[in-house]
């Protein structure tokens, strides 16, 4: 008999002290089928009483299971039983020709975070890609020094962007990109070895696909704060491939295309370079580092759909994310999420065309929301679970509740911050980007005004 040893996608500096900490890893169902398999051994599992396993078959993602860790081992029979309830694997579409890809990795004064993220990108299993590291409004030279001293790789280019804000940084990366596809990620992630294969599989879903987002599961669940954040976001559990088009609104998203969380997150998405350029890049009124603090991903996803392109969510494009581990960091993030959402909603409301479309969708959205409240349906479907999750102590639970309320209040501040950012001169930065040579079929798509009359 043999053991199956599993490694973690992200390492931690110290063992967890919270009883509810989950060891995070991935397992392939074909490995589980081995008849000689005795036990599953999660490596570096000290302090973890349970594990969350991402279940795959090759590049396909089936879902998640949570199982106990007893004496440093996981029962093979229990994992097999839990996995048996997951849906069958759906193989990603394989493109006939692999496009060239430029990975844009934006960072600001977090050199140690960047080190792991960039290392994982350079280890990617993809034949033709390069990397643009954008150093945004840096206070020190640490990022530049790290890239030049530790990553002497012809695939890596270093770009400085002095204007603070994630959208400005992404525009700088987009302007420097040479690939047919531009993939965006953050400095607090570890990308899966097949990440780019997953993204380009999404583009193979159709000629009109201009944007692909992927799965962003938690790479570490060491504290109750991380678990709280993970439980409240949908993009960490989106394991179903979906294709979205404005011409075919999905029944389960009544506010489509103004559907927060349904299209992924800014830590893991890609755009066709020509389309991104034709759209004018990212709106610099949004993003971490600006007054609004976020919302740039919501904005670009919606603009892609409103311009007549398709957007694909492809879970085989996998990026592991390290969530904020303490209340102070979570509150900063929650503030940005709230103000960014409020700012984006303000932009939607101030444009007569998008406002008209949103108002047309509103009655159906209210009906669905009322139905969900009647059946108390959770916002995020949980993983199939075989372990109990301890609740935080009362003081921490109170802090988490206050943080959640603080995020809601921050939404109300979004409109004011958005207008201040606009008055400061922020806006679409297409004039700073190189001219696009987009294909006519994409350049001459009907306007959103023509489609929603």
C-alpha positions as CSV (number, residue, x, y, z in Angstrom):
1,X,0.0,0.0,0.0
2,X,1.1,3.6,-0.7
3,X,0.4,7.1,0.6
4,X,-0.6,10.1,-1.5
5,X,1.3,13.2,-0.4
6,X,-0.3,16.6,-1.0
7,X,1.3,20.0,-0.9
8,X,-0.1,23.4,-0.2
9,X,-0.3,26.1,-2.9
10,X,0.7,28.7,-0.3
11,X,3.0,28.5,2.7
12,X,2.5,30.3,6.0
13,X,5.1,31.7,8.3
14,X,3.6,30.0,11.3
15,X,1.1,27.3,12.3
16,X,-2.5,28.3,12.9
17,X,-3.9,28.7,16.4
18,X,-7.5,28.7,15.4
19,X,-9.4,25.4,15.8
20,X,-11.2,26.0,12.5
21,X,-8.1,26.5,10.3
22,X,-8.4,24.5,7.1
23,X,-5.4,23.0,5.3
24,X,-5.7,23.9,1.6
25,X,-4.7,21.7,-1.3
26,X,-5.9,20.0,-4.5
27,X,-6.4,16.4,-5.5
28,X,-7.0,14.7,-8.8
29,X,-9.8,12.0,-9.0
30,X,-7.6,9.8,-11.0
31,X,-5.1,9.6,-8.1
32,X,-8.0,8.6,-5.8
33,X,-8.8,5.7,-8.1
34,X,-5.5,4.0,-7.5
35,X,-6.3,0.6,-5.8
36,X,-3.1,0.6,-3.8
37,X,-3.8,3.9,-2.1
38,X,-3.7,3.7,1.7
39,X,-3.8,7.2,3.1
40,X,-3.7,10.9,2.0
41,X,-0.9,12.8,3.8
42,X,-1.2,16.6,3.7
43,X,2.3,18.1,4.1
44,X,2.9,20.9,6.6
45,X,-0.5,20.3,8.3
46,X,0.5,21.1,11.9
47,X,-2.3,23.0,13.6
48,X,-4.9,22.0,11.0
49,X,-7.8,19.7,12.1
50,X,-9.5,19.7,8.7
51,X,-8.7,20.2,5.1
52,X,-10.4,21.8,2.0
53,X,-9.5,20.0,-1.2
54,X,-10.1,21.3,-4.7
55,X,-11.1,18.3,-6.7
56,X,-9.9,18.1,-10.3
57,X,-9.6,15.7,-13.2
58,X,-6.7,17.0,-15.2
59,X,-7.4,20.6,-15.8
60,X,-11.1,20.3,-15.1
61,X,-12.5,21.5,-11.8
62,X,-15.3,19.4,-10.1
63,X,-15.6,21.3,-6.8
64,X,-14.5,21.3,-3.2
65,X,-14.7,18.9,-0.3
66,X,-13.9,19.5,3.3
67,X,-12.7,16.5,5.4
68,X,-11.0,16.0,8.9
69,X,-7.3,15.7,9.3
70,X,-6.6,13.0,12.0
71,X,-3.0,12.4,13.2
72,X,-1.7,14.2,10.1
73,X,-3.7,12.0,7.6
74,X,-6.9,12.1,5.6
75,X,-9.1,9.1,5.1
76,X,-9.0,8.0,1.4
77,X,-12.4,6.3,1.8
78,X,-14.0,9.5,3.2
79,X,-12.6,11.6,0.4
80,X,-13.9,9.1,-2.2
81,X,-17.3,9.2,-0.6
82,X,-17.4,13.0,-0.6
83,X,-16.1,13.3,-4.2
84,X,-18.8,10.9,-5.4
85,X,-21.4,13.6,-4.9
86,X,-19.6,16.2,-7.1
87,X,-20.7,16.7,-10.7
88,X,-18.8,15.0,-13.5
89,X,-15.8,16.7,-15.0
90,X,-16.4,18.9,-18.1
91,X,-13.2,19.2,-20.2
92,X,-12.3,22.8,-21.1
93,X,-12.3,23.7,-24.8
94,X,-8.9,23.3,-26.4
95,X,-8.0,26.1,-28.8
96,X,-6.7,25.1,-32.2
97,X,-3.8,27.6,-31.9
98,X,-2.5,28.9,-28.6
99,X,-2.4,32.7,-28.6
100,X,0.5,34.6,-27.3
101,X,-0.1,36.0,-23.8
102,X,1.3,38.9,-21.8
103,X,0.8,38.6,-18.0
104,X,0.4,42.0,-16.3
105,X,1.2,41.9,-12.6
106,X,0.6,45.1,-10.8
107,X,2.2,45.8,-7.4
108,X,2.8,48.6,-4.9
109,X,5.5,48.4,-2.2
110,X,4.9,44.7,-1.5
111,X,8.1,43.2,-2.7
112,X,7.9,40.0,-0.6
113,X,4.3,39.3,-1.8
114,X,5.5,39.9,-5.4
115,X,8.3,37.4,-5.1
116,X,6.0,34.4,-4.7
117,X,3.5,35.6,-7.3
118,X,6.1,36.3,-9.9
119,X,7.9,33.0,-9.3
120,X,4.6,31.1,-9.8
121,X,4.0,33.0,-13.1
122,X,7.4,32.2,-14.5
123,X,6.9,28.6,-13.6
124,X,3.8,28.4,-15.8
125,X,3.3,25.6,-18.3
126,X,2.6,27.7,-21.4
127,X,4.7,27.9,-24.5
128,X,4.5,31.6,-25.4
129,X,4.1,34.3,-22.8
130,X,5.9,37.3,-21.3
131,X,5.4,39.2,-18.1
132,X,5.1,43.0,-17.4
133,X,5.6,43.9,-13.7
134,X,4.0,47.4,-13.1
135,X,5.4,49.2,-10.1
136,X,2.7,51.7,-9.2
137,X,3.5,54.9,-7.4
138,X,6.2,53.2,-5.3
139,X,7.6,54.8,-2.2
140,X,10.8,52.7,-2.4
141,X,13.0,51.0,-4.9
142,X,12.4,47.5,-3.4
143,X,10.2,46.3,-6.2
144,X,12.5,47.4,-8.9
145,X,15.5,46.0,-7.1
146,X,13.8,42.6,-6.6
147,X,12.8,42.3,-10.3
148,X,16.2,43.2,-11.5
149,X,18.3,41.2,-9.0
150,X,16.2,38.1,-8.5
151,X,14.4,37.7,-11.8
152,X,17.0,37.9,-14.6
153,X,14.6,36.5,-17.1
154,X,14.1,37.8,-20.7
155,X,10.4,37.2,-20.3
156,X,10.1,39.8,-17.6
157,X,9.8,43.6,-18.2
158,X,9.7,46.2,-15.4
159,X,7.4,49.3,-15.9
160,X,7.0,52.2,-13.6
161,X,3.6,54.0,-13.3
162,X,3.8,57.1,-11.2
163,X,0.0,57.8,-11.1
164,X,-1.4,56.0,-8.1
165,X,-4.3,53.6,-8.7
166,X,-4.8,50.1,-9.9
167,X,-6.5,51.2,-13.2
168,X,-3.6,53.4,-14.0
169,X,-1.2,50.5,-13.3
170,X,-3.2,48.2,-15.5
171,X,-3.3,50.7,-18.3
172,X,0.5,51.0,-18.2
173,X,0.7,47.2,-18.4
174,X,-1.8,47.1,-21.2
175,X,0.2,49.7,-23.1
176,X,3.3,47.6,-22.7
177,X,1.7,44.3,-23.6
178,X,2.5,42.5,-26.9
179,X,0.5,39.3,-26.5
180,X,-2.8,38.6,-28.3
181,X,-4.3,38.1,-24.8
182,X,-3.4,40.2,-21.8
183,X,-3.9,38.3,-18.4
184,X,-4.1,40.3,-15.2
185,X,-3.4,39.1,-11.7
186,X,-2.2,40.6,-8.3
187,X,0.8,40.3,-6.1
188,X,-0.9,38.3,-3.3
189,X,-1.6,35.2,-5.4
190,X,0.0,31.9,-6.5
191,X,-1.1,31.0,-10.1
192,X,-1.7,27.4,-11.0
193,X,0.7,25.8,-13.5
194,X,-2.1,25.5,-16.1
195,X,-3.6,29.0,-15.4
196,X,-2.9,30.4,-18.9
197,X,-4.2,27.2,-20.6
198,X,-7.4,27.7,-18.7
199,X,-7.8,31.3,-19.7
200,X,-7.2,30.6,-23.4
201,X,-9.7,27.7,-23.2
202,X,-12.3,30.3,-22.3
203,X,-11.5,32.4,-25.4
204,X,-11.9,29.3,-27.5
205,X,-15.7,29.3,-26.5
206,X,-16.4,31.7,-29.3
207,X,-14.9,34.4,-31.7
208,X,-16.9,37.0,-29.8
209,X,-15.3,36.2,-26.4
210,X,-13.3,39.3,-25.3
211,X,-12.9,38.6,-21.6
212,X,-12.3,35.4,-19.5
213,X,-12.2,35.2,-15.7
214,X,-11.2,32.3,-13.6
215,X,-11.5,30.6,-10.2
216,X,-9.9,32.3,-7.2
217,X,-10.0,29.9,-4.3
218,X,-8.5,30.6,-0.9
219,X,-4.9,29.6,-0.8
220,X,-4.9,29.9,3.0
221,X,-7.6,29.7,5.7
222,X,-5.6,30.1,8.8
223,X,-7.8,32.6,10.7
224,X,-11.5,33.2,11.3
225,X,-11.2,36.5,9.5
226,X,-10.0,34.7,6.4
227,X,-12.8,32.2,6.7
228,X,-15.4,35.0,7.0
229,X,-14.1,36.7,3.8
230,X,-14.0,33.4,2.0
231,X,-17.6,32.6,2.9
232,X,-19.0,35.9,1.6
233,X,-17.4,36.0,-1.9
234,X,-18.8,34.0,-4.8
235,X,-15.7,34.1,-7.0
236,X,-13.9,31.7,-4.7
237,X,-16.4,29.0,-5.5
238,X,-17.5,29.5,-9.1
239,X,-16.8,26.1,-10.5
240,X,-19.2,26.1,-13.4
241,X,-18.1,27.3,-16.9
242,X,-20.4,30.0,-18.1
243,X,-20.7,32.2,-21.2
244,X,-22.4,35.5,-20.8
245,X,-23.7,37.7,-23.6
246,X,-25.9,40.7,-23.5
247,X,-28.2,39.2,-26.1
248,X,-29.0,36.2,-23.8
249,X,-29.6,37.4,-20.2
250,X,-29.3,34.5,-17.8
251,X,-32.4,33.8,-15.8
252,X,-30.6,33.5,-12.5
253,X,-29.0,37.0,-12.8
254,X,-32.0,39.3,-13.1
255,X,-29.9,42.5,-12.9
256,X,-27.6,41.2,-15.7
257,X,-25.2,42.7,-16.8
258,X,-25.0,44.6,-13.5
259,X,-24.3,41.4,-11.6
260,X,-21.8,41.9,-8.7
261,X,-19.6,38.8,-8.2
262,X,-21.0,36.8,-11.1
263,X,-18.2,37.5,-13.5
264,X,-15.1,36.9,-11.3
265,X,-12.6,39.3,-9.8
266,X,-9.7,41.4,-10.7
267,X,-7.1,38.9,-9.3
268,X,-7.8,36.6,-12.3
269,X,-9.0,37.7,-15.7
270,X,-7.8,38.3,-19.2
271,X,-8.8,40.5,-22.1
272,X,-8.2,40.3,-25.8
273,X,-5.6,43.1,-26.2
274,X,-7.3,44.6,-29.3
275,X,-10.6,44.8,-27.6
276,X,-9.1,46.2,-24.4
277,X,-7.5,49.0,-26.4
278,X,-10.6,49.7,-28.4
279,X,-12.5,50.1,-25.1
280,X,-10.0,52.7,-23.9
281,X,-8.4,50.5,-21.2
282,X,-9.4,50.8,-17.6
283,X,-11.4,53.7,-16.1
284,X,-9.0,55.5,-13.8
285,X,-11.9,56.7,-11.6
286,X,-11.8,53.2,-10.0
287,X,-9.3,51.0,-8.3
288,X,-7.2,50.6,-5.2
289,X,-5.0,53.7,-4.8
290,X,-7.8,56.1,-5.9
291,X,-10.4,57.8,-3.8
292,X,-13.0,55.2,-4.8
293,X,-10.8,52.3,-3.6
294,X,-12.1,49.6,-6.0
295,X,-14.7,48.8,-8.6
296,X,-12.3,48.7,-11.6
297,X,-13.1,45.0,-12.3
298,X,-16.8,45.5,-12.1
299,X,-16.5,48.3,-14.5
300,X,-14.4,46.6,-17.1
301,X,-16.5,43.4,-17.0
302,X,-19.7,45.3,-17.6
303,X,-18.2,47.5,-20.3
304,X,-17.1,44.4,-22.2
305,X,-20.6,43.0,-22.2
306,X,-22.3,46.3,-23.0
307,X,-19.9,46.7,-26.0
308,X,-21.4,43.5,-27.5
309,X,-18.7,41.0,-26.6
310,X,-19.0,37.7,-24.7
311,X,-17.5,37.1,-21.2
312,X,-16.6,33.6,-20.1
313,X,-16.1,32.3,-16.5
314,X,-13.7,29.4,-16.8
315,X,-12.8,27.6,-13.5
316,X,-9.9,25.7,-15.0
317,X,-8.1,29.1,-15.0
318,X,-7.0,28.8,-11.4
319,X,-5.3,31.4,-9.1
320,X,-4.9,30.8,-5.4
321,X,-5.4,34.0,-3.3
322,X,-4.2,34.9,0.2
323,X,-7.0,36.7,2.0
324,X,-6.4,39.3,4.7
325,X,-5.8,37.6,7.9
326,X,-6.6,40.2,10.6
327,X,-9.5,42.6,11.3
328,X,-7.5,45.8,10.5
329,X,-6.5,44.6,7.0
330,X,-10.0,43.2,6.4
331,X,-11.6,46.5,7.3
332,X,-9.4,48.4,4.8
333,X,-10.4,45.9,2.1
334,X,-14.1,46.0,3.1
335,X,-13.9,49.8,2.8
336,X,-12.5,49.6,-0.7
337,X,-15.1,47.0,-1.8
338,X,-17.9,49.2,-0.4
339,X,-16.8,52.5,-1.9
340,X,-15.8,50.9,-5.2
341,X,-19.3,49.3,-5.5
342,X,-21.0,52.6,-4.6
343,X,-18.8,54.5,-7.1
344,X,-19.5,52.0,-9.9
345,X,-23.3,52.1,-9.2
346,X,-23.0,55.9,-9.5
347,X,-21.4,55.6,-12.9
348,X,-24.2,53.3,-14.0
349,X,-26.8,55.7,-12.7
350,X,-25.3,58.8,-14.3
351,X,-25.3,57.3,-17.8
352,X,-28.8,57.4,-19.3
353,X,-28.3,54.3,-21.4
354,X,-27.1,52.1,-18.6
355,X,-29.6,53.6,-16.1
356,X,-32.4,52.7,-18.5
357,X,-31.2,49.2,-18.8
358,X,-30.8,48.8,-15.0
359,X,-34.3,50.1,-14.4
360,X,-35.7,47.6,-16.8
361,X,-34.0,44.8,-14.9
362,X,-34.9,46.0,-11.4
363,X,-38.4,44.5,-11.1
364,X,-37.2,41.0,-11.9
365,X,-34.2,41.5,-9.5
366,X,-36.5,42.5,-6.6
367,X,-38.7,39.5,-7.2
368,X,-35.8,37.1,-7.1
369,X,-34.4,38.8,-4.0
370,X,-37.7,38.4,-2.2
371,X,-37.9,34.7,-3.2
372,X,-34.4,34.1,-1.9
373,X,-35.2,35.8,1.4
374,X,-38.2,33.6,1.8
375,X,-36.2,30.4,1.5
376,X,-33.1,31.8,3.3
377,X,-30.8,30.8,0.4
378,X,-27.1,31.5,1.1
379,X,-25.3,33.8,-1.2
380,X,-22.5,31.3,-1.7
381,X,-23.1,27.5,-1.9
382,X,-20.8,25.9,0.7
383,X,-18.4,23.1,-0.1
384,X,-19.6,19.7,0.7
385,X,-18.4,19.4,4.3
386,X,-17.7,16.6,6.7
387,X,-16.3,18.8,9.5
388,X,-17.8,21.4,11.9
389,X,-16.6,25.0,11.7
390,X,-16.1,26.6,15.2
391,X,-17.5,30.0,15.6
392,X,-15.2,32.9,16.5
393,X,-15.1,34.2,20.1
394,X,-17.7,36.8,20.9
395,X,-15.2,39.8,20.7
396,X,-14.0,38.8,17.2
397,X,-17.5,38.0,16.0
398,X,-18.5,41.5,17.0
399,X,-15.6,43.0,15.1
400,X,-16.5,41.0,12.0
401,X,-20.1,42.1,12.3
402,X,-19.0,45.7,12.6
403,X,-16.7,45.3,9.6
404,X,-19.6,44.0,7.5
405,X,-21.7,47.0,8.5
406,X,-18.8,49.3,7.8
407,X,-18.7,47.9,4.2
408,X,-22.4,48.8,3.7
409,X,-21.9,52.3,5.0
410,X,-18.9,52.6,2.6
411,X,-21.2,51.9,-0.3
412,X,-23.0,55.2,0.6
413,X,-19.8,57.1,0.4
414,X,-19.0,55.8,-3.1
415,X,-21.0,58.4,-5.1
416,X,-19.2,61.3,-3.4
417,X,-15.8,59.7,-3.9
418,X,-16.5,58.9,-7.5
419,X,-17.5,62.5,-8.3
420,X,-14.4,63.8,-6.5
421,X,-12.2,61.4,-8.5
422,X,-13.9,62.5,-11.7
423,X,-13.4,66.2,-10.9
424,X,-9.7,65.4,-10.3
425,X,-9.5,64.5,-14.0
426,X,-9.8,60.7,-13.8
427,X,-11.5,58.9,-16.7
428,X,-10.9,56.4,-19.5
429,X,-7.3,56.6,-20.5
430,X,-7.5,55.4,-24.1
431,X,-5.6,58.5,-25.3
432,X,-2.5,57.1,-23.5
433,X,-2.8,53.7,-25.0
434,X,-1.4,52.6,-28.4
435,X,-3.8,52.5,-31.3
436,X,-5.8,49.3,-31.8
437,X,-5.9,47.2,-34.9
438,X,-9.1,45.4,-33.9
439,X,-10.8,43.2,-36.4
440,X,-13.8,44.9,-38.1
441,X,-16.3,42.4,-36.6
442,X,-15.3,43.6,-33.1
443,X,-14.9,47.3,-34.0
444,X,-18.3,47.6,-35.6
445,X,-20.4,45.8,-32.9
446,X,-23.7,47.6,-32.3
447,X,-23.7,50.2,-29.5
448,X,-25.3,49.4,-26.2
449,X,-27.8,52.2,-26.9
450,X,-28.9,50.4,-30.1
451,X,-29.3,47.1,-28.2
452,X,-31.4,48.3,-25.2
453,X,-33.8,50.6,-26.9
